[in-house]
Amino acid sequence: MNAEIPDKLFFKIGEVASITGVKPHVLRYWESEFGSFSPSKSRTQQRQYQKKDIELILQLKDLLYNQGFTIAGARKTLKAAKKNKMTSVSVKSDREHLLQLREELRDLRALFR
């Protein structure tokens, strides 16, 4: 998954196919199978992929082509990864919040001594 992704806001489907090595009809199929990405469309109805979409496509390609996952297995793996990422972010922010409260309590305690 070491594809060099140019620094652009939007990519057309042909550019994405070239970057990822995945044919356009496969990209359109994956778009229908995985709710994880759905590129926006321009006024002329051309798909406009973002860098995060390309990163996800590269991840899907690795799961399906290199690791041998089925579509259903790849879908489950992505959902689990997303859930774990959300949980770790939530835990981190909760921990930061608790540390901040702890500091505020120390400050309050110092005021009343």
C-alpha positions in Angstrom: 0.0 0.0 0.0 2.9 2.4 -0.8 1.1 4.2 -3.6 2.1 7.9 -3.9 -1.1 9.9 -3.6 -0.7 13.4 -5.1 -1.6 16.4 -3.0 -5.0 17.4 -4.6 -8.5 17.9 -3.2 -10.3 15.8 -5.8 -9.5 12.9 -8.1 -11.4 11.6 -11.1 -12.1 7.9 -11.3 -9.4 7.4 -14.0 -6.8 9.0 -11.8 -7.9 6.8 -8.8 -7.7 3.7 -11.0 -4.1 4.7 -12.1 -3.0 5.4 -8.5 -4.5 2.3 -6.9 -4.2 -0.2 -9.8 -7.9 -1.0 -9.5 -10.0 -0.7 -12.6 -12.9 1.9 -12.7 -15.7 -0.8 -12.9 -14.2 -2.4 -9.8 -14.2 0.9 -8.0 -17.8 1.5 -8.9 -18.7 -2.0 -7.6 -16.8 -1.5 -4.4 -18.7 1.8 -3.9 -22.0 -0.1 -4.0 -20.7 -2.9 -1.7 -19.0 -0.8 0.9 -20.8 2.0 2.5 -17.5 3.3 3.8 -16.9 5.5 0.8 -19.1 7.3 -1.6 -17.4 9.9 -3.7 -19.2 13.1 -4.3 -20.2 14.0 -7.8 -19.4 17.2 -9.8 -22.0 19.2 -11.7 -21.3 17.0 -14.7 -21.9 13.9 -12.5 -18.3 12.7 -12.5 -17.1 11.0 -9.3 -14.8 13.1 -7.2 -12.7 11.0 -4.9 -10.8 12.5 -2.0 -7.5 11.4 -0.6 -9.2 9.5 2.3 -11.2 7.6 -0.3 -8.0 6.5 -2.1 -6.5 5.4 1.2 -9.6 3.3 1.9 -9.5 1.8 -1.6 -5.8 0.8 -1.1 -6.8 -0.8 2.2 -9.7 -2.7 0.5 -7.3 -3.8 -2.2 -4.9 -5.2 0.3 -7.7 -7.0 2.2 -9.3 -8.5 -0.9 -6.3 -9.2 -3.2 -3.4 -9.7 -0.8 -4.9 -11.1 2.4 -7.6 -13.1 0.6 -10.7 -11.7 2.4 -14.1 -12.1 0.9 -16.2 -8.9 0.4 -18.2 -9.8 3.6 -15.0 -10.4 5.5 -13.4 -7.2 4.3 -16.6 -5.3 5.3 -16.5 -6.8 8.8 -12.8 -6.0 9.2 -13.4 -2.4 8.2 -16.3 -2.0 10.5 -14.3 -3.5 13.4 -11.3 -1.2 12.6 -13.6 1.8 12.5 -15.2 0.8 15.8 -11.8 0.3 17.5 -10.6 3.6 16.2 -13.7 5.4 17.5 -13.4 3.7 20.9 -9.7 4.6 21.3 -10.5 8.2 20.4 -13.3 8.3 22.9 -11.2 6.7 25.6 -8.4 9.2 24.9 -10.7 12.2 25.1 -12.4 10.8 28.3 -8.9 10.4 29.9 -7.9 13.9 28.9 -11.2 15.2 30.3 -10.5 13.4 33.6 -7.0 14.8 33.8 -8.3 18.3 33.3 -10.9 17.8 36.0 -8.2 16.5 38.3 -6.2 19.6 37.8 -9.2 21.9 38.4 -9.9 20.0 41.7 -6.3 20.5 42.8 -6.6 24.3 42.1 -9.9 24.5 44.0 -8.4 22.6 46.9 -5.5 25.0 47.0 -7.8 27.9 47.2 -9.5 26.6 50.4 -6.4 25.7 52.3 
